[in-house]
Amino acid sequence: MTEWIMRQLPALVILVPFTAAPLAYLLGTKFGRPIALVSALLSQPLAVLLAMRVSREGALRYEVGGWGGPLGIDLVVDGVAAVMVLVTTVVGLFVTVYALGYFGDRERYRFFWPLWLFLWGSLLALFLSGDIFNLYVCLELVSMSAVALVGLTLRREALVAAMRYMLAAILGSLFYLLGVALIYGAFGSVDMQTLREVIRVDTTGQAALALMTVGLVLKTALFPLHFWLPPAHSNAPSPVSAVLSALVIKGSFYILVRLWVDVAQPAAFPGVSTVLGVLGATAIVWGSIQALRQERLKMLVAYSTVAQIGYLFLMFPLVTGGGPAAADAWMGGVFHAASHALAKSAMFLAAGTVLARFGHDRIEGLGGLSRRAPATAMTFGLAGVTMMGLPPSGGFVAKWQMIRASIESGQWWWAVVVVAGGLLAAAYVFKVVGPFFGREPEALDEADLDPGPSPWTMEGAALALALGSLVLGVLGQPLLDLIMVSAPALVTGVTP
C-alpha cells in the first residue's frame, strides 16, 4: 500500500483538492468548511513526500491513466515543480485556517470553499503539467475560479475589479492559445520534453513564443500590463487577495520560466531576456513608488506585489549568461517566489484582520495598532522584513543570490536595481509599521472603534506565514538544493 501511494503521489496531490471541491459544493457551508480543512491537512504530507522523492530520485514522469504523451497526459515533477507544490500546500493550509474565522459559517459565502479548492487543485495541476496545452487548460481553470473569488462579496467595486480581471485573463489566454496552435502546427507536438529537441529559431517559432509571452506577462501583471492587479487584489476578500498575490500570479510566471529556460533557449531569441529584465526592473521602481502613495493598507500591499513581481523577471537576463551566475539566478528567482508567497500572503491576511476588526484599512487611522492588535502588527512587520530583503529572511537569501549572479555575470546594474528595490520596500513598509507603534488617533469615528480581538485562527494563520518567511532564510538550504534537482541544461551547463 505504501509503495502504491509513493508511485501515485503526483496524481494524489492534485486529486485531493479536486475531490473535495465538488463535495464542498454539494454539501454546503456546514460541511464545506471541515472538508476544506481536512483536504488542506491531507495535502501537506503528500507534498512533503513528493518533494522527498524528487530530492532522492530526481525528476519524475507520471503517465495519467497509463496513457503517456503524446496522446495522453504526463505529469512531470522536477525540483522547481516540487518546490511550487510545497509552497502552494503550505500557503493553502494557512489560508484555509484563516478563512474559517474570516467567513465563519455565513451562508452568503458558501461558494468560497468549492471555488477555493478548485483553484488550489488547478494550481497544483499547472505546476505538474508536462505539455503546453495542458498548461493552457490549467491556466484557464485557475483564472476562472480566481475571477469568481474576486467578485465573491458582490460589492460594486469587487464586481468591476473582477470584470476587469476576467477581460485581462481572457485576452492573455487567447494570446497564449494562439501561440500553442502555431507551435503544434509547426513542430507537431505540445510535450515540453519533445519541443526542447525539435523547436527551431524561425519565423513561426518566434511568433508563437512572442504571443505566448505577451499573454503570460499580462496574466502575471508585469509592468506595464499590471492595470488589473491592484483593484482585483485590494477589493477581493482578504483570503482571496492572499491567494491571488502569493500563488495565482506565480502560475503564469512558472509557465514563462518553463518556456524560456527549459524549452526555448533565450540565447536563440536575442533581446527577449533583456526586455523582460528591463520590464522587471521598471516594475520594482514603479510598483514601490505607487505603494508609497497609497492611503489604504490593502492597496499598498497590492502595489507592493507589482513591485515584487519585478524581481522574478530579473532571473531571465541573469540565467541567459550561463555558468555559476545562471545557477545563482535560478535559485534566487525560485526562492524569491517561495519567500514572497509566504510573506505576501501574511501581509494580506494581516490587512484583512485589520479590516474585519476595525471596519477600515486607512493607514492614517491605524495608529497604536501594536497595542490594540499586537499579533497583527507583528505579522506585518515580520513579513515586511522579507519584502525589504533583510537578514535572516527568505527575501534576503533570494536577493543575495540575485546580487551575486549579477556580479558574477558582469551585469552589475541588476544588483543596483535589487538594492534600490529593497530601500523602496523599506520606505513603504515603514510607512505602515511606523504608525503601528505611534499614538492612537485622537478623533475616532465609528469605523475606528475596536470591537475586540479577532478569532485566533485569523491572527495565528497570518503570523505563522510571516514566521515561515523568516524561517526560510535560516533553514532554506534544503529548499535551495531541491530547486537544483533536474534543473534545465541552461542552468547547470550540462547537455541533457
Secondary structure by P-SEA (a helix, b strand, c coil): caaaaaaaaaaaaaaaaaaaaaaaaaacccaaaaaaaaaaaaaaaaaaaaaaaaacccbbbbbccccccccbbbbbbcaaaaaaaaaaaaaaaaaaaaaaaaccccccccaaaaaaaaaaaaaaaaaacccaaaaaaaaaaaaaaaaaaaaccccaaaaaaaaaaaaaaaaaaaaaaaaaaaaaaacccccaaaaaccccccaaaaaaaaaaaaaaaaaacccccccccaaaaaaccaaaaaaaaacaaaaaaaaaaaacccccccccccaaaaaaaaaaaaaaaaaaaaaaacccaaaaaaaaaaaaaaaaaaaaaaaaaccaaaaaaaaaaaaaaaaaaaaaaaaaaaaaaaaaaccccccccccccccccaaaaaaaaaaaaaaacccccaaaaaaaaaaaaaaaaccaaaaaaaaaaaaaaaaaaaaccccccccccccccccccccccccaaaaaaaaaaaaaaaaaaacaaaaaaaaacccccccccccc
